[in-house]
Amino acid sequence: MPDTPTLRKLLDLTQKQSEDSAKKLGKLNFQHLEAEKKLNLLLQYRQSYQNRLQNASQNGINHVEWQNFIRFVDKLDTAISEQRLAVKHAENNRNTGSSEYQSCQRRLNSYDTLSQRYQKTEQLMQTKAEQKELDEFISNRFTQNNSNKEK
């Protein structure tokens, strides 16, 4: 069994790693949410621009304005594609961070269980030693009382 200071250091180190991993996961969750918000904003903007294009085409639009609309929609589509990749990347990072956090938690739980077992074993050994001392004391006291009565 490891000694208590070594186990305490191990638990402290693992606890810190778990806390750091939780903070990192929080940041990764935030980044993922921000990437999704940006994607949704781009999609809404594209839909709005598409609606303007339809309204303009119903009211009549010249060739130059039409090409400008089309170029701008193409640029939006490119930005949307890139943002979808950013969302996917953020999601992968978040999943990796989640796995790391879960791994830290399992390790922490394992060391905590080991620590509890060690403490129970130490407590049991101490209780047995105290019981042995008490038994010896009572036995000696009994022996003394019997020898005093015989005199």
C-alpha positions in Angstrom: 0.0 0.0 0.0 1.3 3.5 -0.8 2.0 5.8 2.1 -0.5 8.6 2.9 1.7 11.5 1.7 2.3 9.9 -1.6 -1.4 9.1 -2.1 -2.3 12.6 -1.0 0.0 14.1 -3.6 -1.4 11.8 -6.2 -5.0 12.8 -5.3 -4.1 16.5 -5.3 -2.4 16.3 -8.7 -5.3 14.4 -10.2 -7.8 16.8 -8.7 -5.9 19.7 -10.2 -5.8 18.0 -13.6 -9.5 17.3 -13.3 -10.2 21.0 -12.5 -8.0 22.1 -15.4 -9.7 19.7 -17.7 -13.1 21.0 -16.6 -12.1 24.6 -17.3 -10.8 23.6 -20.7 -14.0 21.7 -21.5 -16.0 24.8 -20.5 -13.9 26.9 -22.9 -14.4 24.4 -25.7 -18.1 24.3 -25.1 -18.2 28.1 -25.3 -16.2 28.1 -28.6 -18.5 25.5 -30.1 -21.6 27.5 -29.1 -20.0 30.7 -30.6 -19.2 28.9 -33.8 -22.8 27.6 -34.1 -24.1 31.1 -33.4 -22.0 32.6 -36.1 -23.1 29.9 -38.6 -26.8 30.5 -37.7 -26.2 34.2 -38.2 -24.7 33.7 -41.6 -27.6 31.4 -42.6 -30.1 33.9 -41.5 -28.3 36.7 -43.3 -28.2 34.5 -46.5 -31.9 33.8 -46.2 -32.6 37.5 -45.7 -30.4 38.4 -48.8 -32.1 35.6 -50.8 -35.5 37.2 -49.9 -34.2 40.6 -51.0 -33.0 39.1 -54.3 -36.5 37.6 -54.9 -38.2 40.9 -54.2 -35.8 42.8 -56.4 -36.3 40.3 -59.2 -40.1 40.6 -59.0 -39.8 44.4 -59.2 -37.2 44.3 -62.0 -33.5 44.4 -61.7 -30.8 45.2 -64.1 -28.0 42.9 -65.1 -25.2 44.5 -63.0 -27.4 44.5 -59.8 -28.2 40.8 -60.5 -24.6 39.9 -60.9 -23.7 41.8 -57.6 -26.5 39.8 -55.8 -25.2 36.5 -57.2 -21.6 37.3 -56.3 -22.5 38.3 -52.8 -24.6 35.2 -52.3 -21.7 33.1 -53.5 -19.4 34.8 -51.0 -22.0 34.1 -48.3 -22.1 30.5 -49.4 -18.4 30.3 -49.1 -18.4 31.9 -45.7 -21.2 29.4 -44.6 -19.1 26.4 -45.8 -16.1 27.7 -44.0 -18.1 28.3 -40.8 -19.6 24.8 -41.0 -16.0 23.5 -41.0 -15.3 25.7 -38.0 -18.3 24.3 -36.2 -17.2 20.7 -37.0 -13.7 21.5 -35.8 -15.1 23.1 -32.6 -17.3 20.0 -32.1 -14.4 17.6 -32.5 -12.3 19.7 -30.0 -15.2 19.7 -27.6 -15.6 15.9 -27.9 -11.9 15.4 -27.3 -12.0 17.7 -24.3 -15.0 15.8 -23.0 -13.2 12.5 -23.3 -10.1 14.0 -21.5 -12.4 15.3 -18.7 -14.1 11.9 -18.3 -10.7 10.2 -18.2 -9.5 12.6 -15.5 -12.7 12.0 -13.5 -12.3 8.2 -13.7 -8.6 8.5 -12.6 -9.6 10.8 -9.7 -12.4 8.4 -8.7 -10.0 5.5 -8.8 -7.4 7.3 -6.6 -10.2 8.4 -4.2 -11.4 4.8 -3.9 -7.8 3.7 -3.2 -7.4 6.4 -0.6 -10.6 5.4 1.1 -9.5 1.7 1.2 -6.2 2.7 2.6 -7.8 4.8 5.3 -10.2 1.9 6.2 -7.3 -0.5 6.3 -5.3 1.9 8.5 -8.3 2.4 10.8 -8.9 -1.3 11.1 -5.3 -1.9 11.9 -5.4 0.9 14.6 -8.6 -0.6 16.0 -7.0 -4.0 16.2 -3.9 -2.6 17.9 -6.0 -0.7 20.4 -8.1 -3.8 21.1 -4.9 -5.9 21.6 -3.6 -3.3 24.0 -6.9 -3.3 25.9 -6.9 -7.1 26.0 -3.4 -7.2 27.3 -4.2 -4.5 29.9 -7.2 -6.4 31.1 -5.3 -9.7 31.2 -2.5 -8.1 33.2 -5.0 -6.5 35.5 -6.8 -9.7 36.0 -3.5 -11.6 36.6 -2.5 -9.0 39.2 -5.9 -9.1 40.9 -5.7 -12.9 41.2 -2.1 -12.9 42.5 -3.1 -10.3 45.1 -6.0 -12.4 46.2 -3.9 -15.5 46.6 -1.4 -13.7 48.9 
